[in-house]
Structures are given as structure tokens and as C-alpha cells.
Amino acid sequence: MQKSEYPAFIIPTFIFMKRLVILISGNGSNLQSILNACVSGDLPASVVCVISNNADAYGLIRAQNAGVESIHFPKSIDETRQQYDARLANYISSKLPDYIILAGWMRLLSSNLLSVFPNRVINLHPALPGAFPGTHAIEHAYAAYQNGEINHTGIMVHLVPDEGVDNGPVLTTEIVPIYKDDTLESLETRIHQTEHRVLVQTLKTITKT
């Protein structure tokens, strides 16, 4: 067989990294787990911006240390919740995100933001579906265990389609047992460790689609 005088064309395979915007309000330990997974290549995604409503959120420093844009995005005194969310949505849109991750974001989002990103806002909540919605979920679960009402708690990752509180379509859940010698602090530690792992696993599944 005669060889062609022209070299064969090599068609490159491009891996399109999903673009993530992370919203935080505090320490940002779940943000750190995402950043670590992106750097290691375990998560085929890139964090393009970290936004906090709290100027003192340590998660902003985590983002800066990772070379990621970090923004303090405060609500003005004369601004309604809806106006704030519309302004926030406009800013997030400029980052061209594939997904917005609520990793310890302590504000309820209105439809002014959620309608801009349908099926693209993902929340992490330290309780199982239907149990302990809202803030202080771990404390409520620990108190319920002390009262003999439950013997385990858990975490869930879910979509945020509307203004409901921690009740969107569930993507992932995992049970976290509560032991008789648990303190609130030991339970919190175990739940946070589970969050770090399960959130990254869930995002890996989503970003492959």
C-alpha cells in the first residue's frame, strides 16, 4: 500500500471544563473541597468566581489563595431582597457559569435570581430531605437525637428551582449516624467531612453530563 505524502490530520479532543460560581457566607470548607478537587483533576470543572454576602467570610481568603476571583457582594440598606438578587444574577451571568453552587450561602434566593439559572443552582444542606430545613439543622438534629426522636441524620445535595427552603429536587443523600457518645461538635465534624466528599462526588456526576 502506497503511503500518502500528506501527514494524517490529528483531531484534538477538547475537554470542556464546567464553569462554577460558588456562593458562600462563612468559613468555606466545602468551597475548599471543590477547589482541591478542581486542582487535582478529580473534578472536571473550574471555579471562576467566589461570591460572599459577608465581607469577613474566610472562604474569600480561600479563593484568593487559590487564585480565584473573590467578591464581597453586600446588600444595600435601601435595596429589597428582589433587587439584590436581580443585581447578583446580573453579576453572576457575566461569569458565564454552568452551575451556581450554594456552599454555606446564608440567604434565601428569590425568583429574580433562580429564574435566570433554571436547574443550575445547587444547594448543600446538612440534613436529609424533609428534615430540619433552614438554619441550625445540625443542632436541631442533635437535640432530636437527645430527645429519642431520631437515631441518625444526614446530608443532601439538591437543586433550587424556587423559593422553597431546602426542598428542591434531590440529587444526592447520605445518612450520617449519631452515636451515643457524640457531642454536638463531633457530630458537626462528621457531617462536614461527609459534606466535603458527597458534594464533590455529586458535582463530578453532574459535570460529566
N, C-alpha and C positions, 0 to 999 in steps of 0.2 A: 504493500500500500504506500502510495506516494504521500509524503508529509506536506502539509500546507506550508507555504513560505511565510504565511502570516501567523503571528502568535495568537494562541487562543485567548479570547477575552475572559477575564475573571470577573464574575459578577459578585460584588461585595454584598455581604449580609449585614444589614444595619439593625442594630438593636435600639429601638425607640424607648428611651427611659421615660417612665411616667413622671410627671411633674407634680410634686406635692407642696401644698401650702399648709403649714401647721399652726393652729391657734392654741395658745396656752394662756394661763393666768398665774402660774406659780413656778415650782421647782423645775419642772420639765424633765423628769426622769424617763417618762415614756418617749418624749422627744429624743432624748439621748439614745435610747434603744433603736429608734428609727435611724438616726444619724449614723450610729455604729454599723447597722445592717447595710446602709447605703454604701458606706466606705468600704466594707468588706466584700461587697458584691453579692451578699446574701439576699438583698432586696433590690430588684432591678428598677430603681427609682432614684429621683433626685429631689432633695428638699430645696425648693427655690426661694422660700421666704418663711420666716417665723414671725408671727404677729402676736402681741400681747396687749391686753387692755390694762395691764398693771406694769408700771414703769420699773418696779422693783423685782419683777419676776426673774428668778435665776436662770430660767430657760433662755432668756435673751442672751445671757453670757455664754451659755452652752452653744447657741447658734453662732455667736461671734467667734468663739474658739474654733468652730468647725468651718469658718469662712463663709457662712450663710448669712444672707441679708436678714437683719433683725429689726423689727419695727415696733415701737410703742405707739399704739393706736388708741388714744383716750377718747372718751365720750365727753363732748362739751356740755356745760351746765344747762344751756338753753336748747339742747338737742334732744328730740324724742328718741325712744328706742328704735322706732322705724326709720327715722332719719339717719341715725348712727349706722344701722345695718345696711341701708342703701349706700352710704358713703363707703362702708367697709367692703361691700360687694364690688363697688367700682374699683377699689384699690386691688382687691384680690384678682379681679378679672384682668388687670394689667399684667399679672404674672402668668397668664395662660395656664392655669392649673388643670390637671386631670382630676385630682381629688383634693378636697379640703378635709383635714383631719383635726378633730377636736380632741386634743390630748391634755385634758385638765383645763378646758376653757369654761370659766365660771359665769358665763352669761347665756341666757336663753336667746336663741336666734329667732327672728321673726321671718315672715314670708318675704319681706323685702330683700333678704339675702338668699333664703332657701330656694325661692322660685328661680333665681338666676343660675343655680347649680343643681338641677334635679338629679337625684340618685348619685350625687357626687360628694355629699357631705357625710362623713363617717364619724361616729362618736364612740368613745370607750367609756363604759360605766362599770363601777366596781360592785355589781350586784347582778343577779340573774333576772331574766325577763319577768316583769310584773312585780318584782320585789324591791322595795326601798328605792323608789325613784327620787331624783333630786339630790340635794347635797347631803353630806354626812351619812352616806349609805353604809360605810363600814361600821361606824359607830352604832347605827340602828341595828345592823345585823348582829353585832356583838351583844347588844342589850337583849335582843330577841333570843339569842342562844342562852344567855344567863337566866332568862325567864322560862326556859324549856320549850320555846315555841318552834325552834329550828335546830338542826344538827349540822348544817352546812350553809355556806353562802356561795358566791361565785362571781364571775365577771361576764360581761357580754360586749361584743362589738356590733354596732347596728347602724343602719342608715338613718338619716334625719330628714324625713320628707316634709315635715310640717312642724307646727309649734308645740306639739305634744312633748311631754317631759319623759325622756328615756323610754320611749315606747315605739320606736320605729322598727321596720323590718330587720330581723336579727340575721347577722352574718355568721357569728361565732359565739358559742358559750363554753365555759368550762367551770366545773364545780370546784370550789375550794373548801375542804373540810375545816371544821372548827373543833379543836381538841380541848379536853377538859382543863389542861394546864395552860391554855392560851391566855395571854394578856391582850389587851387591845393593840398594843404595839407589835406583838409577834404576829397577830392576825393581819395587821396592816402590811407588815413586811412581806408575808407570804402572798397576799393579794397583789401587791405591787410587783413582786417577782413574776407572778403569773401573767399580769397585765403586759409586762415588757415582752414576754415570749409570745403570747397569743396575738397581741396587736401586730407584731411583725409578721407572724405566720399568716394572719388574715390579709394583710396588705400584699404579701407575696402572692397569694392566690388571686387577688383582685387585679394586680398589676400585670399578671400573665395573660389576662383576657383582652 
